[in-house]
Amino acid sequence: MSSFTSPPNIQVFNTRVWEIVRQVPPGQVTSYGQIAAMIPPPQGMDPKSYDAFVARWVGAAMAACPQDVPWQRVINSQGKLSLRPGAEQQRQLLEAEGVEFNERGRVDLKKFGWQGPPADWLRLRALFPPPGFAK
């Protein structure tokens, strides 16, 4: 098991997360895991250990994000909002952008899921292409 329960450099990691989330356009959503998959593991951390922690790290980054980050566009991989303070506001913001929720409170990721930033943008930042949401 890894000793990395938080990113080795929290500020660098959080800044990368926020930079990615700023690319998500209005009316689309992404997941914590999709963002996590774009960021390479820190040097010295094996990929399996990284995979076990990174989505939580993304969640922590989003909990601390600056005001200019569209935090409402990050939801869980099931298309649901995470149960926490602010979830009702998140839903209202997404609905104002045209994102629809079904009767079970889920977003159709095939319809509203973001496919990620352009390949050139990713390459310039040494990020991985995200796994897309199946259309």
SULTACOR-V44501 format. One record per pair of residues at least 4 apart in sequence whose C-alpha atoms are under 6 Angstrom apart, sorted by the first residue. I is the first residue (numbers start at 1). J is the second residue. If there is no record, write none. Layout:
i=I j=J
i=I j=J
This chain:
i=2 j=49
i=10 j=14
i=11 j=15
i=14 j=61
i=22 j=69
i=26 j=97
i=27 j=97
i=27 j=98
i=27 j=99
i=28 j=112
i=28 j=113
i=28 j=114
i=29 j=73
i=29 j=74
i=29 j=113
i=29 j=114
i=30 j=74
i=30 j=113
i=30 j=114
i=31 j=74
i=31 j=75
i=31 j=76
i=31 j=77
i=32 j=55
i=32 j=58
i=33 j=55
i=34 j=130
i=36 j=54
i=36 j=55
i=37 j=130
i=38 j=127
i=38 j=128
i=38 j=129
i=38 j=130
i=39 j=127
i=41 j=50
i=50 j=54
i=72 j=90
i=75 j=80
i=75 j=81
i=76 j=80
i=79 j=106
i=79 j=107
i=80 j=106
i=94 j=99
i=95 j=99
i=101 j=105
i=101 j=106
i=101 j=107
i=102 j=106
i=109 j=113
i=110 j=133
i=110 j=134
i=110 j=135
i=113 j=133
i=115 j=132
i=122 j=127
